[in-house]
Amino acid sequence: MPKQFRTIVEPLKVQGLITHQCGVVMMGSCFSDNIGNRLRQACFDVEVNPFGTLYNPASLACGINAIFSKRKYTNDDLFKVAGDNRWHSFNHHSMFSSVDAEAMLTRINGRISEAYKALSEASVLIVTFGTAWIYELNDTHEVVANCHKLPADRFNRRIMSVDEIVNRWQQVINDIIAFNSKLKVIFTVSPIRHLRDGAHENQLSKATLHIAINRLMQQFEGLIYFPAYEIMNDDLRDYRFYASDMTHPSEVAIDYIYDMFSKSFFDANTTALAQQCERLMRRMAHRPMSDDNEAVARFENSTLEMKTQILQQYPFLQRALTKLEQ
């Protein structure tokens, strides 16, 4: 047998857990965005990061609780930073920030309503922990999801303990079971290193997250861990798989992790349909450069015909396609 020059991480053996007929909700760090975008392009019914990118377990728990309770954000939940005309929320990524408070609240509360519906109907929830380091407001002790460039002296920075994460997420998982008993929860740890925390501090953080997830898996049956961290740091252990910042995975690495993800959770029929949908989405996204109007019309008509045939055969794809076209 030839010698292996890589430490290959094998796919999980849970094929069939994710199909085009089951809803998927993804929350957490950049892994959720990266894999969520690929699921969208394969026409899965997926809701991704209704609060924007969240990194720490406390903020993720807060977001899920806000969805379960259908929390309505108001002007009292928003604030401005000196020298910045935009409104911000401590529970949301800056992608939600806006100079128009009313429009911002409409968007925030609309996403919560969408996420509530998605979670109530979904079969899979994928949660990605990015860091165990948190920032607490000094005056309220509230854990913030984003500091929005406020002065550092406004916050207390500390690392969550394993017990703190486990205790918080025990309640969240019990709430998930009560809310939607068919929901399967997949945990993963983001492979992206948070080097601004320091190299050693990043290692402490990732180890804390791994141990906390393992404790939860020992306490609850049916929880699944997907090894995105191990795939990136052990299997793809080479800087050619990193983007120019040397911390985020490159497109090649993201493709590889998604391939491992699909091999872990898709069965053969789902994989075949996903590939068919990806071909359709590439055609729909194509912008012809030709000035041959007849050729362009033929291409557009054939794309429409392809879409019609797919929807006739798989009508359950309509919801995902509608989201993509909005």
C-alpha positions in Angstrom: 0.0 0.0 0.0 1.5 3.4 -1.0 2.4 5.7 1.9 0.0 8.6 2.6 1.6 12.0 2.8 -1.4 13.6 4.4 -3.5 13.1 7.5 -6.8 12.6 5.7 -10.0 13.3 7.7 -12.7 10.9 6.5 -16.4 12.0 5.9 -18.9 11.2 8.6 -21.3 8.3 8.0 -24.6 10.1 8.2 -25.5 10.3 4.5 -29.1 11.3 3.9 -29.4 13.6 6.9 -29.6 16.7 4.6 -31.8 16.6 1.5 -33.4 19.3 -0.6 -36.7 18.6 1.1 -35.4 19.4 4.6 -34.9 22.9 5.8 -31.5 23.9 7.1 -30.6 26.8 9.4 -27.0 27.8 9.9 -25.7 30.2 12.6 -22.2 31.2 13.6 -18.9 32.2 12.2 -17.7 32.4 8.6 -18.0 28.7 8.1 -21.8 29.2 8.2 -21.5 31.8 5.5 -19.2 29.8 3.3 -21.0 26.5 3.5 -24.4 28.2 3.5 -23.6 30.0 0.2 -22.7 26.7 -1.4 -25.9 25.1 -0.2 -27.8 28.0 -1.7 -26.1 27.6 -5.0 -27.2 23.9 -4.9 -30.8 25.0 -4.3 -31.1 23.8 -0.7 -33.7 25.6 1.5 -31.3 27.2 3.9 -31.5 30.2 6.2 -28.0 31.6 7.0 -27.0 33.9 9.9 -30.2 35.9 10.6 -28.1 38.1 13.0 -25.1 38.2 10.6 -21.9 36.5 11.5 -21.7 35.6 15.2 -18.6 34.2 16.8 -19.0 33.3 20.5 -21.3 30.8 22.1 -23.0 33.4 24.3 -24.0 35.6 21.4 -25.2 32.6 19.4 -27.3 31.4 22.4 -28.8 34.9 22.7 -29.6 34.9 19.0 -31.4 31.6 19.1 -33.4 32.6 22.2 -34.4 35.9 20.4 -35.7 33.8 17.5 -37.6 31.4 19.8 -39.2 34.3 21.7 -39.9 36.3 18.5 -38.2 39.2 20.1 -39.0 42.6 18.6 -36.1 45.0 18.6 -36.9 48.7 19.1 -35.1 52.0 19.0 -33.9 51.3 22.6 -31.8 48.5 21.3 -29.9 50.7 18.9 -27.0 53.1 19.5 -24.6 55.4 17.6 -20.8 55.6 17.8 -19.2 59.0 17.9 -18.2 60.1 14.4 -20.4 57.5 12.7 -23.9 58.4 11.5 -25.1 54.8 11.4 -27.2 53.0 14.0 -25.8 49.7 15.5 -27.0 46.8 17.5 -24.8 45.0 20.0 -26.5 41.7 19.1 -25.9 42.0 15.3 -23.1 42.1 12.8 -22.3 45.5 11.3 -24.0 44.3 8.0 -27.2 45.4 9.7 -26.0 48.8 10.7 -27.7 51.7 8.9 -28.3 55.5 9.0 -32.0 54.7 8.9 -33.1 53.3 12.2 -36.6 52.4 11.1 -35.3 50.5 8.0 -32.7 48.8 10.2 -35.4 47.6 12.7 -37.6 46.4 9.9 -34.8 44.3 8.5 -33.7 43.0 11.9 -37.2 42.0 12.9 -38.0 40.7 9.5 -35.0 38.3 9.7 -36.1 37.1 13.1 -39.6 36.3 11.7 -38.0 34.5 8.8 -35.7 32.6 11.1 -38.6 31.6 13.4 -40.5 30.1 10.5 -37.3 28.4 9.2 -36.4 26.9 12.6 -39.9 25.7 13.2 -39.9 23.8 9.8 -36.3 22.8 9.5 -34.8 19.4 10.0 -31.2 20.5 10.6 -29.6 23.3 12.6 -25.8 23.9 12.1 -24.0 25.9 14.8 -20.4 27.1 14.3 -18.5 28.3 17.3 -15.7 30.7 16.3 -14.1 31.8 19.6 -14.6 31.5 23.3 -13.3 35.0 23.9 -16.2 37.5 24.7 -16.6 41.2 25.3 -18.9 42.4 28.1 -20.2 45.9 28.4 -18.8 47.3 31.7 -22.0 49.1 32.7 -24.5 46.2 32.0 -22.3 43.1 31.8 -24.0 42.3 28.5 -22.0 40.1 26.1 -21.9 41.8 22.8 -21.7 40.1 19.4 -19.9 43.1 17.9 -18.1 46.0 19.5 -18.7 48.2 16.5 -15.3 50.0 17.1 -16.3 51.4 20.4 -13.3 52.2 22.7 -11.8 49.2 24.4 -12.3 50.6 27.9 -16.1 50.2 27.4 -15.6 46.4 27.6 -14.3 43.7 29.8 -12.6 41.0 27.6 -12.5 37.5 29.0 -12.6 33.8 27.9 -15.7 31.7 28.6 -15.1 28.6 30.6 -16.1 25.1 29.4 -18.7 24.9 32.2 -20.1 28.3 31.3 -20.6 27.3 27.6 -22.0 23.9 28.6 -24.4 25.3 31.1 -25.6 28.0 28.7 -26.1 25.5 25.8 -27.7 22.8 27.9 -30.7 25.2 28.2 -30.5 26.1 24.5 -30.6 22.5 23.4 -33.5 21.7 25.7 -35.3 24.7 24.2 -34.6 23.5 20.7 -36.0 20.0 21.6 -39.1 21.7 23.0 -39.5 24.0 20.0 -38.9 21.5 17.2 -38.2 17.9 18.3 -37.3 16.7 14.8 -34.4 19.3 14.6 -31.0 17.6 14.4 -28.1 19.8 15.7 -24.7 19.8 14.0 -21.9 21.5 15.8 -18.6 22.6 14.3 -15.7 24.8 15.3 -14.5 27.4 12.8 -11.1 26.6 11.4 -10.3 30.3 11.1 -7.7 31.4 13.6 -8.4 34.6 15.6 -4.9 35.8 15.7 -5.9 39.2 17.0 -6.5 37.4 20.3 -2.9 36.1 20.2 -1.7 32.8 18.9 -1.7 31.1 22.3 -5.0 32.7 23.3 -6.5 31.4 20.0 -5.4 27.8 20.9 -6.9 28.1 24.3 -10.1 29.4 22.8 -10.4 26.6 20.2 -9.6 23.9 22.8 -12.3 25.3 25.1 -14.9 25.1 22.3 -13.9 21.6 21.4 -14.2 20.4 25.0 -17.5 22.1 25.5 -19.0 20.6 22.4 -17.8 17.2 23.5 -19.4 17.6 26.9 -22.7 18.5 25.2 -22.5 15.4 23.0 -22.0 13.2 26.0 -25.1 14.7 27.6 -27.5 14.8 24.6 -28.1 12.0 22.2 -28.2 12.8 18.5 -25.8 15.8 18.5 -23.3 15.6 15.6 -19.8 17.2 15.3 -18.6 18.0 11.8 -14.7 18.3 11.8 -14.3 21.5 9.7 -11.5 22.5 12.1 -9.6 19.2 11.7 -10.0 19.2 7.9 -8.5 22.6 7.6 -5.7 22.3 10.2 -4.8 18.6 9.7 -5.9 17.4 6.3 -5.2 20.8 4.5 -2.1 21.6 6.5 -0.4 23.9 4.0 -0.5 27.7 3.5 -1.5 27.2 -0.2 -4.9 26.4 1.1 -5.2 29.8 2.8 -6.3 33.2 1.5 -3.8 36.1 1.4 -4.4 37.0 5.1 -3.0 33.5 6.0 -5.9 32.9 8.4 -9.1 32.4 6.2 -9.4 29.4 4.0 -9.0 29.9 0.3 -11.7 29.1 -2.2 -10.0 25.8 -3.0 -10.1 24.9 0.8 -13.7 25.9 1.1 -14.6 23.8 -1.9 -12.8 20.8 -0.3 -14.5 21.3 3.1 -17.9 21.6 1.3 -17.1 18.4 -0.6 -16.4 16.6 2.7 -19.6 18.1 4.1 -21.7 16.8 1.2 -20.1 13.4 1.4 -20.9 13.3 5.1 -24.6 14.4 4.9 -25.9 13.9 1.3 -27.0 10.6 -0.2 -26.4 9.8 -3.8 -29.8 11.2 -5.0 -29.2 14.5 -3.1 -25.7 14.8 -4.5 -26.9 14.2 -8.1 -29.7 16.8 -7.7 -27.3 19.3 -6.1 -25.0 19.0 -9.1 -27.9 19.5 -11.5 -29.0 22.6 -9.5 -25.4 24.0 -9.5 -25.3 23.8 -13.3 -28.6 25.6 -13.5 -27.4 28.4 -11.2 -24.3 28.9 -13.2 -26.4 29.3 -16.3 -28.7 31.7 -14.5 -25.8 33.8 -13.3 -24.1 33.9 -16.7 -24.1 37.3 -18.4 -23.6 36.8 -22.2 -20.8 39.0 -23.7 -22.0 38.3 -27.3 -23.8 41.0 -29.3 -25.5 38.1 -31.2 -29.1 38.7 -30.0 -30.3 35.4 -31.4 -27.6 33.4 -29.7 -28.3 35.2 -26.4 -32.0 34.5 -26.8 -31.3 30.8 -27.4 -29.2 30.6 -24.3 -31.8 32.3 -22.2 -34.6 30.1 -23.6 -32.6 27.0 -23.0 -31.9 28.1 -19.4 -35.6 28.8 -18.8 -36.4 25.4 -20.3 -33.9 23.7 -18.0 -35.3 25.5 -14.9 -38.9 24.5 -15.9 -38.0 20.9 -16.3 -36.2 20.8 -13.0 -39.1 22.4 -11.2 -41.6 20.0 -12.9 -39.6 17.1 -11.6 -38.7 18.6 -8.2 -41.4 21.1 -7.3 -40.0 21.3 -3.7 -37.1 23.4 -5.1 -39.4 26.3 -5.9 -38.9 27.9 -2.4 -35.1 27.9 -2.6 -35.1 29.2 -6.2 -37.5 32.0 -5.3 -35.1 33.1 -2.4 -32.2 33.1 -4.8 -34.0 35.3 -7.4 -35.2 37.9 -4.8 
